[in-house]
Amino acid sequence: MNLIKTRYEVTLSQDAWDGVETIARKFNLSVSELFEQVGSGLLAIVDPEDLEDIEDFLDLQVSLDAEPTLEDQERIY
């Protein structure tokens, strides 16, 4: 899909710009591509305070998807 792009201007401190560039590099993206992906919902920004809850949820998902061990089976029966 070819989307028409418009030029926008943002004003950031040097520290903020450096941080955005660092994040973009971690994802192997340009800053523009990073903003595109965040804006289109392909990448999410997570509040660090919520990160522990997300990690707990992911740990639960992994444990639910794992094959039951002999010890788990003994507890079930």
C-alpha positions in Angstrom: 0.0 0.0 0.0 1.4 3.4 -1.0 0.6 6.1 1.5 1.0 9.7 0.8 3.5 11.2 3.3 3.5 14.7 4.6 6.5 16.4 6.2 6.1 17.4 9.8 8.4 19.2 12.2 9.0 18.3 15.8 11.1 20.2 18.4 13.1 18.1 20.8 16.0 18.5 23.2 19.2 17.0 22.0 18.9 14.3 24.7 15.4 13.4 23.5 16.5 13.3 19.9 19.5 11.1 20.8 17.2 8.8 22.6 14.8 8.5 19.7 17.8 7.8 17.3 19.1 5.1 19.7 15.7 3.4 19.8 15.4 3.5 16.0 18.8 2.0 15.6 17.9 -0.9 18.1 15.0 -1.7 15.7 17.2 -1.2 12.6 14.9 1.7 11.5 15.3 5.3 10.6 13.6 7.8 12.9 10.9 8.3 10.3 10.3 4.6 10.1 10.2 4.4 13.9 7.5 7.1 14.1 5.6 5.4 11.2 5.5 2.1 13.1 4.6 3.6 16.4 1.9 5.8 14.8 0.4 2.8 12.9 0.4 0.5 15.9 3.1 -1.9 14.7 5.3 -0.9 17.7 4.0 0.0 21.2 5.4 2.3 23.8 5.1 0.8 27.2 5.2 2.7 30.5 8.1 1.2 32.5 5.8 0.9 35.5 3.6 -1.5 33.5 6.6 -3.6 32.3 6.6 -5.9 35.4 2.9 -6.7 34.7 3.7 -7.5 31.1 6.6 -9.7 32.1 4.4 -11.6 34.5 1.8 -12.1 31.8 4.4 -13.4 29.3 5.8 -15.7 31.9 2.3 -17.1 32.5 1.8 -17.5 28.7 5.0 -19.5 28.5 4.1 -21.7 31.4 0.6 -22.4 29.9 2.1 -23.2 26.5 4.7 -25.6 28.0 4.3 -29.3 28.0 3.3 -30.5 31.5 6.2 -32.1 33.4 5.9 -35.4 35.4 5.7 -33.3 38.5 2.8 -31.3 37.1 1.0 -34.4 36.0 1.3 -35.9 39.5 -0.3 -32.8 41.0 -3.2 -33.0 38.5 -4.0 -36.7 39.3 
